[in-house]
């Protein structure tokens, strides 16, 4: 862990900005390009072959049967099912507020113009497997798409020797997934982007994954839309001496346990709090089941930054643009206007970041690696498109066509000018 103190704000920002997530290695990009080409050429057979090669699982079918999904309810604790159902309610009620309708206006007689909001037809959701299963990610990806009106939602997740995690299947059923396929990695992204005999092509792919998934999403962008290129998890915390050091340490570790490349940052104006958080981290790590992962992240990617004023705290954190931002300051709502760059904000001691991961309702598919400077959390609008329309009558065009022709000729596009003039020749 790095401790920053008595350093200028500009110097701190420069140091923090230099700690960026690694770009995808060229070897991974090359291998992913080969996988995509093979899936395009061989379809389902490539997916079966890659499942054997990468996941060591021999499949006889790609689609998960409805009976398997229903049977999963018997393997998941009623407590977990109840929690997932509550999460569905909260996520739905939050994202319902994001729904938008189009508009129609008449700026002058004879002119009608507007925008029509239309859902995407088909969306593919990638859900990671491997060392951890994330039913929460299923809910966060699928529910906004459902609210947007997407008619066909396809989920892909890596095959497992013991079968797909039952909680993931239950979450998919609760959220309303239409089709589930047991295929993962770059090959799953290729199948969604180009289609195979079994898996029809989609319009957009959402959901996080490893470096191979991220590289594949980048390479198929343009063939289909994607949500974002997700990097390792991040948390930034702003706190003063009124905050509880144990709370802060626990919240920093909640993200550090995700990945050895996860980033955890505390910015404070209290040296005492900084010292106490460092001690609390050491103590809490001792009993953490994922200690090895969290310890490496804390050792190599965590920072405690001590600055004189609250204003400087916000300046630094806006430069970081963290995926998750906690504000543990008195009356935290008063600082909402000072936050310019963050994926999702948690205000006050009792708004612990894991609330956002699972239950509160705001989405946990968030911009990482500083991209919160220009992008936002996954929302209903990510699953919609806007179609513009225009209608002119003869009189309205007669008032405007000469202006259209003048601009067209200024740009050297004579056919544009003649097209509007043609109506009056």
Buried (B, 14 or more C-beta within 10 A) or exposed (E): BBBBEEBEBEEBBEBBEEEEBEEBEEEBBEBBBEBBEBBBEBBBEBBBBBBEEBBEBEBEEBBBEEEBBEEBBEEBEEEBBEBBEEBBEBBBEBBEEBBEEBEEEEEEEBBBBBBEBEBBEBBBBBBBBEEEBBBBBBBBBBBBBBBBBBEBBBBBBBBBEEBBBBBBBBBBBBBEBBBBBBBBBBBBBBBBBBBBEBBBBBBBBBBBBBBBBBBBBBBBEEBBBBBBBBBBBBBBBBBBEEBBBBBBBBBBBBBBBBBBBBBBBBBBBBEEBBBBBBEBBEEBBEEBEBBEBBBBBBEBBBBBBBBEEBEBBBBBBBBBBBBBBBBBBEEBEEBEEBBEBBBBBBBBBEBBBBBBBBBBBBBBBBBBBBBBBEBBBBBBBBBBBEEEEEEBEEEBBBBBBEEBBEEBEEEEEEEBBEBBBEEEE
